[in-house]
Amino acid sequence: MFRKIHSNRDPRDTLYRELKKEFSVYADKGGRFGKQLAGKYPRFLFGLMSVLLIVSAVLAVALRHQIVPPEKAKVKPRTEMLNSGFDLILAAGTALGQTIRLRRQVDSITAKKVLTQADSLTLVRDLDSLQHIRLTLPH
């Protein structure tokens, strides 16, 4: 099962080297074609590049207001923001108290030399609760 697998592959052969060997012919043809095109029509390519930049800028400015969803554009009232902040503080305090209680219980169980089946189940349940608390708290 743990036998060493021997390979006769050359260690210098890499994925990049094999891809380069396979597709370098097409890349060279494309490069030559691009140079010929740029040599024959430099003004056309410069004009096309300029037009595409201008169209991109116009579209970015014209469509900018549609990017933000309307429900996110509305501003929450300050009292709602304060209430949600207090709710987060209260939830964090409750979670902290529960975390401390669960940690004490886990520490007392793990301090025992021999665990019973009930101790094991309680330990698993408490560790799952701690994990759930950690995942539900906002960071």
C-alpha positions as CSV (number, residue, x, y, z in Angstrom):
1,M,0.0,0.0,0.0
2,F,2.8,2.4,0.7
3,R,5.2,1.4,-2.1
4,K,7.2,4.1,-3.7
5,I,6.1,5.0,-7.2
6,H,8.9,5.4,-9.7
7,S,8.6,7.8,-12.6
8,N,10.7,8.0,-15.7
9,R,9.6,11.6,-16.3
10,D,12.3,14.2,-16.9
11,P,12.2,16.6,-13.8
12,R,12.8,19.6,-16.1
13,D,9.4,18.9,-17.9
14,T,6.9,21.2,-16.3
15,L,3.3,22.1,-17.3
16,Y,4.5,25.5,-18.6
17,R,7.2,24.0,-20.7
18,E,4.9,21.4,-22.3
19,L,2.2,24.1,-23.0
20,K,4.9,26.3,-24.5
21,K,6.1,23.5,-26.7
22,E,2.6,22.6,-27.9
23,F,1.2,26.1,-28.5
24,S,4.3,28.2,-29.3
25,V,3.7,27.7,-33.0
26,Y,0.2,29.4,-32.8
27,A,1.5,32.1,-30.4
28,D,4.3,33.0,-32.8
29,K,1.9,33.2,-35.8
30,G,-0.4,35.4,-33.7
31,G,2.5,37.6,-32.7
32,R,3.7,38.0,-36.3
33,F,0.1,38.8,-37.5
34,G,-0.3,41.4,-34.7
35,K,3.0,43.1,-35.7
36,Q,2.1,43.1,-39.3
37,L,-1.4,44.6,-38.6
38,A,0.1,47.3,-36.3
39,G,2.7,48.1,-38.9
40,K,0.1,48.4,-41.7
41,Y,-2.6,50.3,-39.8
42,P,-1.1,52.2,-36.8
43,R,-3.5,55.2,-37.1
44,F,-6.6,52.9,-37.3
45,L,-5.5,51.0,-34.2
46,F,-4.8,54.2,-32.3
47,G,-8.2,55.6,-33.3
48,L,-9.9,52.3,-32.3
49,M,-8.2,52.3,-28.9
50,S,-9.2,56.0,-28.3
51,V,-12.8,55.3,-29.3
52,L,-13.0,52.3,-27.0
53,L,-11.5,54.3,-24.1
54,I,-14.1,57.1,-24.6
55,V,-17.0,54.6,-24.9
56,S,-15.8,52.9,-21.7
57,A,-15.6,56.2,-19.8
58,V,-19.1,57.3,-21.0
59,L,-20.6,54.0,-20.1
60,A,-19.0,54.1,-16.6
61,V,-20.4,57.5,-15.9
62,A,-23.8,56.8,-17.5
63,L,-24.4,53.5,-15.7
64,R,-22.9,54.5,-12.4
65,H,-26.1,55.4,-10.7
66,Q,-27.7,52.0,-11.5
67,I,-24.9,50.0,-9.9
68,V,-26.1,50.7,-6.3
69,P,-29.3,48.8,-5.5
70,P,-32.1,51.2,-4.4
71,E,-32.7,49.6,-1.0
72,K,-29.0,50.1,-0.1
73,A,-29.1,53.7,-1.2
74,K,-31.7,54.6,1.4
75,V,-30.2,55.9,4.6
76,K,-31.3,54.3,7.9
77,P,-32.7,56.6,10.6
78,R,-30.2,57.2,13.4
79,T,-32.4,55.7,16.0
80,E,-32.6,52.4,14.0
81,M,-28.8,52.4,13.8
82,L,-28.4,53.0,17.5
83,N,-30.9,50.3,18.4
84,S,-29.2,47.8,16.2
85,G,-25.9,48.7,17.8
86,F,-27.3,48.2,21.3
87,D,-28.8,44.9,20.2
88,L,-25.4,43.8,19.0
89,I,-23.8,44.8,22.3
90,L,-26.4,42.9,24.3
91,A,-26.1,39.8,22.0
92,A,-22.3,39.9,22.5
93,G,-22.6,40.2,26.2
94,T,-25.1,37.3,26.4
95,A,-22.8,35.2,24.2
96,L,-19.8,36.1,26.4
97,G,-21.6,35.0,29.5
98,Q,-22.7,31.7,27.9
99,T,-19.1,31.2,26.6
100,I,-17.7,31.6,30.1
101,R,-20.2,29.2,31.5
102,L,-19.5,26.6,28.8
103,R,-15.7,27.0,29.2
104,R,-15.9,26.3,32.9
105,Q,-18.0,23.2,32.3
106,V,-15.6,22.0,29.6
107,D,-12.6,22.6,31.9
108,S,-14.3,20.7,34.8
109,I,-15.0,17.8,32.5
110,T,-11.6,17.6,31.0
111,A,-10.0,17.8,34.4
112,K,-11.4,14.4,35.3
113,K,-9.2,11.4,34.9
114,V,-11.9,9.1,33.7
115,L,-14.9,10.2,31.6
116,T,-18.2,8.5,31.7
117,Q,-20.5,8.3,28.6
118,A,-22.6,11.2,30.0
119,D,-19.5,13.3,30.4
120,S,-18.4,12.6,26.8
121,L,-21.9,13.6,25.5
122,T,-21.9,16.7,27.6
123,L,-18.4,17.6,26.4
124,V,-19.3,17.2,22.7
125,R,-22.6,19.2,23.2
126,D,-20.7,22.0,25.0
127,L,-17.9,22.2,22.3
128,D,-20.6,22.3,19.6
129,S,-22.3,25.2,21.4
130,L,-19.0,27.0,21.7
131,Q,-18.4,26.6,18.0
132,H,-21.9,27.8,17.2
133,I,-21.4,30.9,19.4
134,R,-18.1,31.7,17.7
135,L,-19.7,31.4,14.2
136,T,-22.8,33.5,15.0
137,L,-21.0,36.5,16.6
138,P,-20.2,39.3,14.2
139,H,-16.5,40.0,13.8
